[in-house]
Amino acid sequence: MDSAINIYQVFTRLFNNKNQTNKEFGTIEENGCTKFNDITSTALDQIKKFGATHIWYTGVIRHATCTDYSKHGLSTDNPHVVKGQAGSPYAIKDYFDVHPDFAVQVKNRMNEFEKLVQRTHDAELKCIIDFVPNHVSREYKSENLPGGCVALGSYDDTSIAFSPSNNFYYIPHEELHLPSEINFPYTQQAPAYHEIPAKVTGNDVFSAYPAITDWYETVKLNYGIDYQNLWHEHFEEIPDTWVRMYEILEFWTKKGIDGFRCDMAEMVPVRFWGWVIPQIKQLNPNIIFIAEVYNPEEYRNYLFRGKFDYLYDKVGLYDILRLIIEGFGSAKYISDCWKTHDDITSKMLRFLENHDEQRIASRFFAGNAEAAKASMILAGTMDRGPLMIYFGQEIGEKGMDKEGFSGIDGRTSIFDYWSLPEYNKWVNAGKFDGAKLSDEQKELREFYTSLNWLRLNHEAIHSGLFYDLMWKNYNGNLDSDKIFAFLRYSDNQKMLIIINFDIHQTHTFRLFIGEHAFETMNFKKEGKIKLKEVFEADFSDEFPMQEVLELGIPFSILPNSALVFELS
């Protein structure tokens, strides 16, 4: 990798919403909404200075909503099959359209989005959007269909449960029965929703009776697998849905999109990905595909057969680091983690927040944004893969509001119209200068900025190899539940990184770096070794190499922090 990939995930609806009414279950008229035009060149320049290389604009594709755009010629959605007033961005209404909420002039919404993409590129940032391949909203209707494309379901035989040529799965002759618990302020005056025959619900519910905990607002797409008959694959001919999905990816690629974060990618057959991704890369060889996956046994399958560039590292490093932050885990588990995925670890996307996970600062997680500092350094320096930061993470957004469909759960709502009080202090009425942030928030944001630029400015981190030093230090000389040390090295640069996960105590110890480590790095084993701190401090020291080999190097490391040295 020539440089680090630092992704800044933005939940588009909430990024720069100037309306701070924040009424529970509020409408767009009451609570407001970010527009594409609100993501200004000033904002993008500041995100570039933050050290981001890519922005993931979450939720820009048109999705089901309770907001009525019928006067603009767009069909409405029955509120009973919409989650929240704003709606879930993963219940796609039209794959070929952007969401009208984000447009100043609804009829010009695509043009406004294209200008945002251009502003993003002008700021020397890459643009990532969602691709939601597994399911669509129950009332999916493509009203912006490009010429030559066919709308999903147009030629389905709805009298049979499965056909390889159908785009959806059906429950013949049965009406859909929505969960009785659907009783929200926005549904109480809405007409009943009818669907005959019922379509299979998005999270593989082959029943006409989805539960309130199911993805009841979505329907499953058919990629040619007959799930109810031993998962039999009908791939002799390319299934129609594969072709439709290629058309969608082609459409957005030609609009200058630089990457796709593929929602629930492992719910779609790996053979589809292996078929479609190489074709899209013929249009743009540099485009990246990121898979949301949670089954480690399938990781290599989706990388090698599915041709993905990167995978979520949720069931792995995220889970381990969360346990450590909460005081239940051990740093020893980190070595186990990389050994499990040693051959693919550079393909793993690391993060500690995203739209699905709870905010670090929420009482459901750490209760303190500062508590994740050591873990973020580990996530950002352990290997060559991408690092992702969720907007607001860098200033300690708590996610503890009761927005409506989303209650007090430690997450920033993806279903409701809302405004983020802490993040708005950085936005500062469109100045994006952080002038209203507290000193603690400014310090936290500076920490994240430093981490991003550490990744960008050091070849050993963004392109080098990894060497775990802990095998040489399980001898009682340090607390291996709290301390983790490793090397990153390339031909031109060698680095030593030591992390203290203990949020309470300074740790003092001698760290051993064996001959094998120096040989692996092609590092001279005579004379002296010089250590220069390159992260949040500015000091250097040197030690005779023979002393290092025999006695180790003495260190004292503050709580919840790291020492990052360049070696020479």
LINMO-V291953 format. One record per pair of residues at least 12 apart in sequence whose C-alpha atoms are under 10 Angstrom apart, sorted by the first residue. I is the first residue (numbers start at 1). J is the second residue. Records with the same first field share a line. If there is no record, write none. Layout:
I: J + J
//
This chain:
1: 346 + 384 + 385 + 459 + 462 + 463 + 464
2: 456 + 459 + 462 + 463
3: 53 + 384 + 386 + 455 + 456 + 457 + 458 + 459 + 461 + 462 + 463
4: 51 + 52 + 53 + 380 + 384 + 385 + 386 + 387 + 452 + 453 + 454 + 455 + 456 + 457 + 458 + 459 + 461 + 462 + 463
5: 51 + 52 + 53 + 54 + 126 + 349 + 384 + 385 + 386 + 387 + 388 + 452 + 455 + 456 + 462
6: 50 + 51 + 52 + 53 + 54 + 55 + 349 + 350 + 380 + 385 + 386 + 387 + 388 + 389 + 451 + 452 + 453 + 455 + 456
7: 51 + 52 + 53 + 54 + 55 + 56 + 125 + 126 + 127 + 128 + 349 + 350 + 351 + 386 + 387 + 388 + 389 + 390 + 452
8: 47 + 48 + 50 + 51 + 52 + 53 + 54 + 55 + 56 + 57 + 128 + 354 + 387 + 388 + 389 + 390 + 391
9: 52 + 54 + 55 + 56 + 57 + 58 + 128 + 129 + 353 + 354 + 355 + 388 + 389 + 390 + 391 + 392 + 393
10: 55 + 56 + 57 + 58 + 59 + 354 + 355 + 389 + 390 + 391 + 392
11: 34 + 56 + 57 + 58 + 59 + 60 + 89 + 354 + 355 + 390 + 391 + 392 + 412 + 413 + 414
12: 33 + 34 + 35 + 36 + 38 + 39 + 56 + 57 + 58 + 59 + 60 + 102 + 391 + 414
13: 32 + 33 + 34 + 35 + 36 + 57 + 58 + 59 + 60 + 86 + 89 + 99 + 101 + 102 + 414 + 415 + 416 + 417 + 418 + 419
14: 32 + 33 + 34 + 35 + 391 + 412 + 413 + 414 + 416 + 417 + 418 + 419 + 420 + 423 + 424
15: 33 + 34 + 35 + 36 + 38 + 39 + 57 + 391 + 392 + 418 + 419 + 420 + 423 + 424 + 427
16: 32 + 33 + 34 + 35 + 36 + 37 + 38 + 39 + 40 + 43 + 419 + 420 + 423 + 424 + 426 + 427 + 428 + 429 + 430 + 432
17: 31 + 32 + 33 + 34 + 35 + 38 + 417 + 418 + 419 + 420 + 424 + 427 + 429 + 430
18: 31 + 32 + 33 + 34 + 38 + 418 + 419 + 420 + 424 + 427 + 428 + 429 + 430
19: 31 + 32 + 33 + 34 + 417 + 418 + 419 + 420
20: 32 + 33 + 418 + 419 + 420 + 421 + 424
21: 417 + 418 + 419
22: 401 + 402 + 403 + 404 + 416 + 417 + 418 + 419 + 420 + 421
23: 402 + 403 + 404 + 416 + 417 + 418 + 419
24: 85 + 185 + 401 + 402 + 403 + 404 + 405 + 406 + 407 + 416 + 417 + 418
25: 84 + 85 + 86 + 184 + 185 + 186 + 402 + 403 + 404 + 405 + 406 + 415 + 416 + 417 + 418
26: 84 + 85 + 86 + 185 + 186 + 403 + 404 + 416 + 417 + 418
27: 66 + 67 + 84 + 85 + 86 + 186 + 416 + 417 + 418
28: 66 + 67 + 85 + 86 + 101 + 416 + 417 + 418
29: 67 + 417
30: 417 + 418
31: 416 + 417 + 418 + 419
32: 101 + 417 + 418 + 419
33: 86 + 101 + 102 + 103 + 416 + 417 + 418 + 419
34: 101 + 102 + 103 + 104 + 417 + 418 + 419
35: 99 + 100 + 101 + 102 + 103 + 104 + 105 + 109 + 112 + 113
36: 60 + 99 + 101 + 102 + 103 + 104 + 109 + 110 + 111 + 112 + 113 + 114 + 115 + 116 + 117
37: 102 + 103 + 104 + 112 + 113 + 115 + 116 + 119
38: 102 + 103 + 104 + 116 + 430
39: 116 + 119 + 120 + 430
40: 116 + 119 + 120 + 430 + 431 + 432
41: 116 + 118 + 119 + 120 + 122 + 123
42: 119 + 123 + 430 + 431 + 432 + 433
43: 120 + 123 + 427 + 430 + 431 + 432 + 433
44: 116 + 119 + 120 + 121 + 122 + 123 + 124 + 125 + 432
45: 119 + 120 + 122 + 123 + 124 + 125 + 432
46: 123 + 431 + 432 + 433
47: 123 + 125 + 432 + 449
48: 120 + 123 + 124 + 125 + 449
49: 123 + 449 + 452 + 453
50: 394 + 445 + 446 + 448 + 449 + 450 + 451 + 452 + 453
51: 448 + 449 + 450 + 451 + 452 + 453 + 454 + 455 + 456
52: 124 + 125 + 126 + 387 + 388 + 389 + 449 + 452 + 453 + 456
53: 123 + 124 + 125 + 126 + 127 + 452 + 456
54: 120 + 121 + 124 + 125 + 126 + 127 + 128 + 258 + 259 + 386 + 388
55: 120 + 125 + 126 + 127 + 128 + 129 + 258 + 259 + 388 + 389
56: 126 + 127 + 128 + 129 + 130 + 258 + 259 + 260 + 261 + 388 + 390
57: 117 + 127 + 128 + 129 + 130 + 261
58: 89 + 90 + 128 + 129 + 130 + 131 + 261 + 355 + 414
59: 88 + 89 + 90 + 91 + 92 + 98 + 99 + 129 + 130 + 131 + 414
60: 89 + 92 + 97 + 98 + 99 + 100 + 101 + 102 + 113 + 129 + 130
61: 89 + 90 + 91 + 92 + 93 + 94 + 95 + 96 + 97 + 98 + 99 + 100 + 129 + 130 + 131 + 132
62: 89 + 90 + 91 + 92 + 93 + 94 + 95 + 96 + 97 + 98 + 99 + 100 + 101 + 102 + 140 + 142
63: 77 + 82 + 86 + 87 + 88 + 89 + 90 + 91 + 92 + 93 + 94 + 95 + 97 + 98 + 99 + 100 + 101 + 136 + 137 + 139 + 140
64: 76 + 77 + 78 + 79 + 81 + 82 + 83 + 84 + 85 + 86 + 87 + 88 + 89 + 90 + 91 + 92 + 93 + 94 + 99 + 136 + 137 + 138 + 139 + 140 + 141 + 217 + 218
65: 77 + 78 + 79 + 81 + 82 + 83 + 84 + 85 + 86 + 87 + 88 + 89 + 91 + 92 + 93 + 99 + 100 + 101 + 137 + 415 + 416
66: 78 + 79 + 80 + 81 + 82 + 83 + 84 + 85 + 86 + 87 + 186 + 187
67: 79 + 85 + 86 + 87 + 100 + 101
68: 100
69: 100 + 101 + 106
72: 100 + 105 + 106 + 107
73: 107 + 143
74: 100 + 141 + 142 + 143 + 144
75: 93 + 139 + 140 + 141 + 142 + 143
76: 93 + 139 + 141
77: 93 + 137 + 138 + 139 + 140 + 193
78: 138 + 139 + 187 + 190 + 191 + 192 + 193 + 194
79: 182 + 184 + 185 + 186 + 187 + 188 + 189 + 190 + 191 + 192 + 193 + 217
80: 178 + 179 + 182 + 183 + 184 + 186 + 187 + 188 + 190 + 191 + 192 + 193 + 216 + 217
81: 137 + 138 + 139 + 178 + 182 + 187 + 192 + 193 + 215 + 216 + 217 + 218
82: 137 + 138 + 139 + 182 + 186 + 187 + 216 + 217 + 218 + 415
83: 182 + 184 + 186 + 187 + 215 + 216 + 217 + 404 + 405 + 406 + 414 + 415 + 416
84: 184 + 185 + 186 + 187 + 403 + 404 + 405 + 406 + 413 + 414 + 415 + 416 + 417
85: 184 + 185 + 186 + 187 + 404 + 405 + 415 + 416 + 417
86: 101 + 405 + 414 + 415 + 416 + 417 + 418
87: 217 + 405 + 414 + 415 + 416 + 417
88: 137 + 217 + 218 + 413 + 414 + 415 + 416
89: 130 + 132 + 137 + 414 + 415
90: 130 + 131 + 132 + 133 + 134 + 135 + 136 + 137 + 215 + 217 + 218 + 263 + 414 + 415
91: 132 + 135 + 136 + 137 + 138 + 139 + 140 + 202 + 215 + 216 + 217 + 218 + 219
92: 131 + 132 + 133 + 135 + 136 + 137 + 138 + 139 + 140 + 141 + 142 + 218 + 219
93: 136 + 137 + 138 + 139 + 140 + 141 + 142 + 143 + 218
94: 136 + 137 + 139 + 140 + 141 + 142 + 143 + 144 + 145 + 151 + 152
95: 131 + 132 + 133 + 136 + 140 + 141 + 142 + 143 + 144 + 145 + 151 + 152 + 245 + 247 + 248 + 249 + 251 + 252
96: 110 + 142 + 143 + 144 + 145 + 146 + 247 + 248 + 249 + 251 + 252
97: 109 + 110 + 113 + 142 + 143 + 144 + 145 + 146 + 252
98: 110 + 111 + 112 + 113 + 144
99: 113
113: 255
114: 255 + 256 + 257
117: 255 + 256 + 257 + 258
118: 255 + 256 + 257
121: 256 + 257 + 258
125: 258
126: 256 + 257 + 258 + 259 + 287
127: 256 + 257 + 258 + 259 + 260 + 287
128: 256 + 257 + 258 + 259 + 260 + 261 + 287 + 288 + 289 + 290
129: 252 + 257 + 258 + 259 + 260 + 261 + 262
130: 259 + 260 + 261 + 262 + 263 + 290
131: 245 + 248 + 249 + 252 + 259 + 260 + 261 + 262 + 263 + 264 + 265 + 289 + 290 + 291
132: 245 + 260 + 261 + 262 + 263 + 264 + 265
133: 220 + 221 + 222 + 223 + 241 + 242 + 245 + 248 + 262 + 263 + 264 + 265 + 266 + 267 + 268
134: 202 + 203 + 204 + 218 + 219 + 220 + 221 + 222 + 223 + 262 + 263 + 264 + 265 + 266 + 267 + 268 + 269
135: 168 + 200 + 201 + 202 + 203 + 204 + 215 + 217 + 218 + 219 + 220 + 221 + 222 + 263 + 264 + 267 + 268
136: 152 + 168 + 201 + 202 + 217 + 218 + 219 + 220 + 221
137: 201 + 202 + 215 + 216 + 217 + 218 + 219 + 220
138: 195 + 198 + 199 + 200 + 201 + 202 + 216 + 217 + 218 + 219 + 220
139: 195 + 217 + 218 + 219
140: 152 + 153 + 218 + 219
141: 153
145: 248
146: 247 + 248 + 251
148: 247
149: 243 + 244 + 247 + 248
150: 240 + 243 + 244 + 247
151: 167 + 244
152: 166 + 167 + 168 + 221 + 240 + 241 + 244 + 245
153: 165 + 166 + 167 + 168 + 169 + 221 + 240 + 241
154: 166 + 167
155: 167
156: 168 + 169 + 170
157: 169 + 170
158: 170 + 171 + 172 + 173 + 196 + 197 + 198 + 199
159: 171 + 172 + 173 + 197
160: 172 + 173 + 197
161: 173 + 197 + 198 + 199 + 200 + 206 + 226 + 228
162: 222 + 224 + 225 + 226 + 227 + 228 + 229
163: 222 + 223 + 224 + 225 + 226 + 234 + 239
164: 222 + 223 + 224 + 225 + 226 + 233 + 234 + 235 + 236 + 237 + 238 + 239 + 240 + 241
165: 222 + 223 + 224 + 234 + 237 + 238 + 239 + 240 + 241
166: 221 + 222 + 223 + 224 + 239 + 240 + 241
167: 220 + 221 + 222 + 223 + 224 + 239 + 240 + 241 + 242 + 244
168: 199 + 200 + 201 + 219 + 220 + 221 + 222 + 223 + 224 + 241
169: 197 + 198 + 199 + 200 + 201 + 202 + 204 + 206 + 219 + 220 + 221 + 222 + 223 + 224 + 226 + 227
170: 196 + 197 + 198 + 199 + 200 + 201 + 206 + 207 + 208 + 219 + 220 + 222
171: 196 + 197 + 198 + 199 + 200 + 206 + 207 + 208
172: 196 + 197 + 198 + 199 + 208
173: 196 + 197 + 198
174: 195 + 196 + 197 + 198 + 199 + 207 + 208 + 209
175: 194 + 195 + 196 + 197 + 198 + 199 + 208 + 209
176: 193 + 194 + 195 + 196 + 197 + 198 + 199 + 200 + 201 + 207 + 208 + 209 + 210 + 216
177: 193 + 194 + 195 + 196 + 198 + 207 + 208 + 209 + 210 + 211 + 216
178: 192 + 193 + 194 + 195 + 208 + 209 + 210 + 211 + 212 + 216 + 217
179: 209 + 210 + 211 + 212 + 213 + 214 + 216
180: 209 + 211 + 212
181: 211 + 212 + 213
182: 211 + 212
184: 404 + 405
185: 404 + 405
186: 405
195: 208
196: 208
198: 219
199: 218 + 219 + 220 + 221
200: 216 + 218 + 219 + 220 + 221 + 222
201: 214 + 215 + 216 + 217 + 218 + 219 + 220 + 221
202: 214 + 215 + 216 + 217 + 218 + 219 + 220 + 221 + 267
203: 215 + 216 + 218 + 219 + 220 + 264 + 267
204: 219 + 220 + 221 + 227 + 267
205: 219 + 220
206: 220 + 227 + 228
220: 267
221: 241 + 267 + 268
222: 239 + 240 + 241 + 242 + 268
223: 235 + 238 + 239 + 240 + 241 + 242 + 243 + 245 + 268 + 269 + 271 + 272
224: 236 + 237 + 238 + 239 + 240 + 241 + 242 + 268 + 269 + 272
225: 239 + 268 + 269
233: 269
235: 271 + 272
238: 272 + 275
239: 272
241: 272
242: 272 + 273 + 275 + 276
243: 272 + 276
245: 272 + 276
246: 272 + 273 + 275 + 276 + 277 + 279 + 280
247: 276 + 280
249: 276 + 277 + 279 + 280
250: 276 + 279 + 280 + 281 + 283 + 284
253: 280 + 281 + 283 + 284 + 287
254: 280 + 283 + 284
256: 284 + 287
257: 284 + 287 + 288
258: 284 + 285 + 286 + 287 + 288 + 289
259: 284 + 286 + 287 + 288 + 289 + 290 + 309
260: 287 + 288 + 289 + 290 + 291
261: 288 + 289 + 290 + 291 + 292 + 310 + 311 + 312
262: 289 + 290 + 291 + 292 + 293 + 308 + 311
263: 290 + 291 + 292 + 293
264: 291 + 292 + 293 + 294
265: 290 + 291 + 292 + 293 + 294 + 302 + 306 + 308 + 311
266: 291 + 292 + 293 + 294 + 295 + 298 + 299 + 301 + 302 + 306
267: 292 + 293
269: 302 + 306
270: 298 + 301 + 302 + 303 + 304 + 305 + 306 + 307 + 308
271: 301 + 302 + 305 + 306 + 307
272: 305 + 306
273: 289 + 302 + 303 + 305 + 306 + 307 + 308
274: 301 + 302 + 303 + 304 + 305 + 306 + 307 + 308
275: 305 + 306 + 307
276: 306 + 307
277: 289 + 306 + 307 + 308 + 309
278: 306 + 307 + 308
287: 309
288: 308 + 309 + 310
289: 307 + 308 + 309 + 310 + 311
290: 303 + 308 + 309 + 310 + 311 + 312 + 347 + 348 + 349
291: 303 + 306 + 308 + 309 + 310 + 311 + 312 + 313 + 348 + 349
292: 310 + 311 + 312 + 313 + 314 + 349
293: 311 + 312 + 313 + 314 + 315
294: 311 + 312 + 313 + 314 + 315 + 316
295: 314 + 315 + 316
296: 311 + 313 + 314 + 315 + 316 + 340 + 341
299: 311 + 312 + 313 + 341 + 344 + 347 + 348
300: 341 + 343 + 344 + 347
303: 344 + 347
304: 344
308: 347
309: 346 + 347 + 348 + 349 + 385
310: 344 + 345 + 346 + 347 + 348 + 349 + 350 + 385 + 386
311: 344 + 345 + 346 + 347 + 348 + 349 + 350 + 385 + 386
312: 347 + 348 + 349 + 350 + 351 + 386
313: 345 + 347 + 348 + 349 + 350 + 351 + 352 + 379 + 385
314: 348 + 349 + 350 + 351 + 352 + 357
315: 337
316: 333 + 334 + 336 + 337 + 338 + 340 + 341 + 348 + 350
317: 333 + 334 + 336 + 337 + 338 + 348 + 349 + 350 + 351 + 352 + 375 + 378 + 379
318: 349 + 350 + 351 + 352 + 353 + 375 + 376 + 379
319: 352
320: 332 + 333 + 334 + 337 + 375
321: 333 + 334 + 351 + 352 + 372 + 374 + 375 + 376 + 378 + 379 + 501
322: 352 + 360 + 365 + 366 + 372 + 375
323: 365 + 366
324: 372 + 374 + 375 + 481 + 482 + 501 + 502
325: 360 + 365 + 366 + 371 + 372 + 373 + 374 + 375 + 501 + 502 + 503 + 560
326: 360 + 364 + 365 + 366 + 367 + 371 + 372
327: 366 + 501 + 502 + 503
329: 481 + 482
330: 479 + 480 + 481 + 482 + 483 + 484 + 501
331: 470 + 479 + 480 + 481 + 482 + 483 + 484 + 485 + 499 + 500 + 501 + 502
332: 470 + 471 + 474 + 479 + 480 + 481 + 482 + 483 + 484
333: 480 + 481
334: 378 + 382 + 468 + 470 + 484
335: 468 + 469 + 470 + 471 + 484
338: 382 + 383 + 466 + 468
339: 468
342: 466
344: 385
345: 382 + 383 + 384 + 385 + 466
346: 382 + 383 + 384 + 385 + 386 + 462 + 463 + 464 + 465 + 466
347: 383 + 384 + 385 + 386
348: 383 + 384 + 385 + 386 + 387
349: 379 + 380 + 383 + 384 + 385 + 386 + 387 + 388
350: 376 + 378 + 379 + 380 + 381 + 382 + 383 + 385 + 386 + 387 + 388 + 389
351: 375 + 376 + 379 + 380 + 386 + 387 + 388 + 389 + 390
352: 372 + 375 + 376 + 379 + 387 + 388 + 389 + 390 + 393
353: 388 + 389 + 390 + 391 + 392 + 393 + 411
354: 388 + 389 + 390 + 391 + 393 + 411 + 412
355: 390 + 391 + 411 + 412 + 413 + 414
356: 411 + 412 + 413 + 414
357: 409 + 410 + 411 + 412
358: 398 + 399 + 400 + 409 + 410 + 411 + 412
359: 390 + 392 + 393 + 396 + 397 + 398 + 399 + 400 + 409 + 410 + 411 + 412
360: 372 + 393 + 396 + 397 + 398 + 399 + 410 + 411
361: 393 + 395 + 396 + 397 + 398 + 399 + 400 + 410
362: 396 + 397 + 398 + 399 + 400 + 408 + 409 + 410 + 411
363: 398 + 399 + 400 + 408 + 409 + 410
364: 398 + 399 + 400 + 408 + 409 + 410 + 411
365: 398 + 410
367: 396 + 398 + 410
368: 396 + 397 + 398
369: 393 + 394 + 395 + 396 + 397 + 398 + 441 + 444
370: 394 + 395 + 396 + 440 + 441 + 443 + 444 + 447 + 503 + 560
371: 501 + 502 + 503 + 559 + 560 + 561
372: 501 + 503 + 560 + 561
373: 444 + 447 + 448 + 451 + 499 + 500 + 501 + 503 + 559 + 560 + 561 + 562
374: 498 + 499 + 500 + 501 + 502 + 503 + 559 + 560 + 561 + 562
375: 499 + 500 + 501 + 560 + 561 + 562
376: 388 + 389 + 447 + 448 + 451 + 561
377: 447 + 448 + 451 + 452 + 454 + 455 + 497 + 498 + 499 + 560 + 561 + 562 + 563 + 564
378: 484 + 485 + 486 + 497 + 498 + 499 + 500 + 501 + 562
380: 451 + 452 + 454 + 455 + 461 + 462
381: 451 + 452 + 454 + 455 + 458 + 460 + 461 + 462 + 466 + 486 + 487 + 488 + 497 + 564
382: 461 + 462 + 465 + 466 + 467 + 468 + 485 + 486 + 487 + 488 + 497
383: 455 + 460 + 461 + 462 + 463 + 464 + 465 + 466 + 467 + 488
384: 455 + 459 + 460 + 461 + 462 + 463 + 464 + 465 + 466 + 488
385: 461 + 462 + 463
386: 455 + 462
387: 451 + 452 + 455
388: 452
389: 448 + 452
391: 423
392: 412 + 420 + 421 + 422 + 423 + 424 + 426 + 445
393: 423 + 444 + 445 + 448
394: 423 + 441 + 442 + 443 + 444 + 445 + 446 + 447 + 448 + 449
395: 422 + 423 + 425 + 426 + 434 + 437 + 438 + 440 + 441 + 442 + 443 + 444 + 445 + 446 + 447 + 448
396: 422 + 423 + 440 + 441 + 444 + 445
397: 410 + 411 + 412 + 420 + 421 + 422 + 423 + 441
398: 410 + 411 + 412 + 420 + 421 + 422
399: 411 + 412 + 413 + 420 + 422
400: 412 + 413
401: 413 + 418 + 419 + 420 + 421
402: 416 + 418
403: 415 + 416 + 417 + 418 + 419
404: 416 + 417 + 418
422: 436 + 437 + 438 + 441
423: 436 + 437
424: 436 + 437
425: 437 + 438 + 441
426: 438 + 441 + 442 + 445
446: 536
447: 535 + 536
450: 535 + 536
451: 535 + 536
453: 535
454: 534 + 535 + 536 + 564
458: 488 + 489 + 490 + 492 + 493 + 494 + 495 + 534 + 566
459: 488 + 489 + 490 + 491 + 492 + 493 + 494 + 495
460: 487 + 488 + 489 + 490 + 491 + 492 + 493 + 494 + 495 + 566
461: 487 + 488 + 489 + 490 + 493 + 494 + 495
462: 488 + 489 + 490
463: 488 + 489 + 490 + 491
464: 487 + 488 + 489 + 490 + 491 + 492 + 493 + 494 + 495
465: 487 + 488 + 489 + 490 + 491 + 494 + 521
466: 486 + 487 + 488 + 489 + 490 + 495 + 521
467: 485 + 486 + 487 + 488 + 489 + 496 + 517 + 520 + 521
468: 484 + 485 + 486 + 487 + 488 + 513 + 517
469: 484 + 485 + 486 + 487 + 496 + 497 + 498 + 511 + 512 + 513 + 514 + 517
470: 483 + 484 + 485 + 486 + 511 + 512 + 513
471: 485 + 512 + 513 + 514
472: 511 + 512 + 513 + 514 + 517
473: 485 + 510 + 511 + 512 + 513 + 514 + 552
474: 512
475: 512
476: 509
477: 508 + 509 + 510 + 511 + 512 + 552
478: 507 + 508 + 509 + 510 + 511
479: 500 + 502 + 507 + 508 + 509
480: 500
481: 500 + 501 + 502
482: 499 + 500 + 501 + 502 + 503 + 505 + 507 + 559 + 560
483: 498 + 499 + 500 + 501 + 502 + 507 + 509 + 557 + 562
484: 497 + 498 + 499 + 500 + 501 + 562
485: 497 + 498 + 499 + 500 + 511 + 512 + 513 + 562 + 563 + 564
486: 498 + 499 + 513 + 517
487: 513 + 517 + 518 + 521 + 564 + 565 + 566 + 567
488: 521 + 566
489: 520 + 521 + 522 + 566 + 567
490: 521 + 522
491: 521 + 522 + 523
493: 521 + 566 + 567 + 568
494: 518 + 521 + 522 + 523 + 565 + 566 + 567 + 568
495: 531 + 532 + 533 + 534 + 564 + 565 + 566 + 567 + 568
496: 513 + 531 + 532 + 533 + 563 + 564 + 565 + 566 + 567
497: 533 + 535 + 562 + 563 + 564 + 565 + 566
498: 511 + 555 + 557 + 561 + 562 + 563 + 564 + 565
499: 557 + 558 + 559 + 560 + 561 + 562 + 563 + 564
500: 556 + 557 + 558 + 559 + 560 + 561 + 562 + 563
501: 558 + 559 + 560 + 561 + 562
502: 557 + 558 + 559 + 560 + 561
503: 558 + 559 + 560 + 561
504: 558 + 559 + 560
505: 557 + 558 + 559 + 560
506: 556 + 557 + 558 + 559 + 560 + 561
507: 555 + 556 + 557 + 558 + 559
508: 554 + 555 + 556 + 557 + 558
509: 552 + 553 + 554 + 555 + 556 + 557
510: 548 + 551 + 552 + 553 + 554 + 555 + 556
511: 548 + 549 + 551 + 552 + 553 + 554 + 555
512: 548 + 549 + 550 + 551 + 552 + 553 + 554
513: 548 + 549 + 550 + 551 + 552 + 553
514: 548 + 549 + 550 + 552
515: 548 + 549 + 550
518: 549
523: 567 + 568
524: 545 + 568
525: 544 + 545 + 546 + 548 + 549
526: 544 + 545 + 546
527: 543 + 544 + 545 + 546
528: 542 + 543 + 544 + 545 + 546 + 547 + 548 + 568
529: 541 + 542 + 543 + 544 + 545 + 546 + 547 + 548 + 567 + 568
530: 542 + 543 + 544 + 545 + 565 + 566 + 567 + 568
531: 543 + 564 + 565 + 566 + 567 + 568
532: 563 + 564 + 565 + 566 + 567 + 568
533: 563 + 564 + 565 + 566 + 567
534: 563 + 564 + 565 + 566
535: 562 + 563 + 564 + 565 + 566
536: 561 + 562 + 563 + 564
537: 563 + 564 + 565
538: 565
539: 565
540: 565 + 566 + 567
541: 565
542: 567 + 568
//
